[in-house]
Amino acid sequence: MRQAKKWVYYCDFCKKHSLRSLKEHEAHCTLNPDRTCRLCDEVRDYRALVKKLPFATDRDCEFGENINIKSVDLMSLVDGCPVCALTVFRLFFKEKATEYCIIHCDFNFKREMESWWADEGRADDERERP
């Protein structure tokens, strides 16, 4: 029988773990409030954006209270970047997860990414035309 000891690396923000270093992952993890977005290359103050949401307040929500998050509000906060919107939502959810409120959201990451890439493709086509 053979035994081997191996280092396991864990992300400080989410539950991801690996036998390889996670430094690159941590820099872009959507639960990292100081992350750099790989899609729009922006560095945003996500903590401030979570507080700017129209329904985000400093008070605790009541037991069973409904919180509705609109995709339009989320996308307008981050200039239309779906990954940044996901980050704001995940950070908000993490903050409110300890409270017993019900969070509803119509944000669809897959649909928003498809829209983002379609818009980027149109922008590329316009740049290529003489």
C-alpha positions as CSV (number, residue, x, y, z in Angstrom):
1,M,0.0,0.0,0.0
2,R,1.2,3.5,-0.9
3,Q,0.3,6.7,0.9
4,A,0.6,10.2,-0.4
5,K,0.0,13.5,1.3
6,K,-1.3,16.2,-0.9
7,W,-2.2,19.9,-0.4
8,V,-5.8,20.8,-1.0
9,Y,-6.4,24.5,-1.8
10,Y,-9.7,26.1,-0.9
11,C,-11.3,29.4,-2.2
12,D,-11.7,31.9,0.6
13,F,-15.0,33.0,-0.8
14,C,-16.9,30.0,-2.2
15,K,-16.7,26.2,-1.6
16,K,-14.4,25.5,-4.5
17,H,-11.4,23.4,-3.8
18,S,-8.6,21.9,-5.9
19,L,-5.2,20.2,-5.8
20,R,-3.9,23.2,-7.7
21,S,-3.6,26.8,-6.6
22,L,-6.8,28.8,-6.7
23,K,-5.3,32.3,-6.9
24,E,-6.6,32.9,-10.4
25,H,-10.0,31.6,-9.4
26,E,-10.1,33.8,-6.2
27,A,-9.3,36.9,-8.2
28,H,-12.4,36.4,-10.3
29,C,-14.7,34.5,-8.0
30,T,-18.3,35.9,-8.0
31,L,-18.4,35.8,-4.2
32,N,-15.3,38.0,-4.0
33,P,-16.4,41.6,-3.4
34,D,-13.0,42.9,-4.7
35,R,-13.0,40.8,-7.9
36,T,-12.0,41.8,-11.4
37,C,-14.6,40.9,-14.0
38,R,-13.3,38.8,-16.9
39,L,-16.1,39.7,-19.2
40,C,-16.1,43.5,-19.0
41,D,-12.7,44.0,-17.4
42,E,-14.1,46.3,-14.7
43,V,-13.2,46.5,-11.1
44,R,-16.3,47.6,-9.2
45,D,-17.2,48.3,-5.6
46,Y,-19.6,45.4,-5.3
47,R,-20.3,46.1,-1.6
48,A,-21.6,49.6,-2.5
49,L,-23.6,48.1,-5.5
50,V,-25.4,45.6,-3.2
51,K,-26.4,48.6,-1.0
52,K,-27.7,50.5,-4.0
53,L,-30.3,47.9,-4.9
54,P,-33.7,49.5,-4.6
55,F,-34.9,47.1,-1.9
56,A,-31.6,46.8,0.0
57,T,-31.8,48.4,3.4
58,D,-29.7,48.2,6.6
59,R,-32.7,46.8,8.5
60,D,-33.1,43.0,8.8
61,C,-36.0,41.6,6.9
62,E,-38.9,40.1,8.7
63,F,-39.5,36.4,8.9
64,G,-41.1,35.3,5.7
65,E,-40.8,38.7,4.0
66,N,-40.7,38.6,0.2
67,I,-37.9,40.4,-1.6
68,N,-38.3,40.8,-5.3
69,I,-35.3,41.5,-7.4
70,K,-35.9,42.7,-11.0
71,S,-33.4,41.7,-13.7
72,V,-33.6,45.3,-15.1
73,D,-32.5,46.8,-11.8
74,L,-29.7,44.4,-11.4
75,M,-28.4,44.9,-15.0
76,S,-28.7,48.7,-14.8
77,L,-26.4,48.8,-11.7
78,V,-23.6,47.1,-13.5
79,D,-23.9,48.7,-17.0
80,G,-25.3,45.5,-18.5
81,C,-22.6,43.0,-17.6
82,P,-24.2,39.7,-16.7
83,V,-21.3,38.4,-14.6
84,C,-21.2,41.5,-12.5
85,A,-24.9,41.3,-12.1
86,L,-24.5,37.7,-10.9
87,T,-21.9,38.9,-8.4
88,V,-24.1,41.5,-7.0
89,F,-27.0,39.0,-6.6
90,R,-24.8,36.4,-5.0
91,L,-23.3,38.9,-2.5
92,F,-26.8,40.1,-1.7
93,F,-28.0,36.6,-1.2
94,K,-25.1,35.7,1.0
95,E,-25.8,38.8,3.1
96,K,-29.5,38.0,3.4
97,A,-29.1,34.2,3.7
98,T,-28.8,34.3,7.5
99,E,-32.2,36.1,7.7
100,Y,-35.4,34.2,7.1
101,C,-36.7,36.2,4.1
102,I,-37.8,34.8,0.7
103,I,-35.8,36.2,-2.3
104,H,-37.4,36.1,-5.8
105,C,-35.4,37.1,-8.8
106,D,-36.2,37.0,-12.5
107,F,-32.5,37.2,-13.5
108,N,-31.6,34.5,-16.0
109,F,-27.8,34.3,-16.4
110,K,-27.8,32.1,-19.5
111,R,-30.2,34.4,-21.3
112,E,-28.3,37.5,-20.3
113,M,-25.0,36.0,-21.5
114,E,-26.5,35.1,-24.8
115,S,-27.7,38.7,-25.2
116,W,-24.3,40.0,-24.2
117,W,-22.5,37.9,-26.8
118,A,-25.1,38.8,-29.5
119,D,-24.5,42.5,-28.8
120,E,-20.7,42.0,-28.8
121,G,-21.0,40.2,-32.2
122,R,-23.0,43.1,-33.6
123,A,-20.4,45.6,-32.3
124,D,-17.6,43.6,-33.8
125,D,-19.4,43.4,-37.2
126,E,-19.9,47.2,-37.2
127,R,-16.2,47.8,-36.4
128,E,-15.1,45.5,-39.2
129,R,-17.2,47.3,-41.9
130,P,-15.4,50.1,-43.7
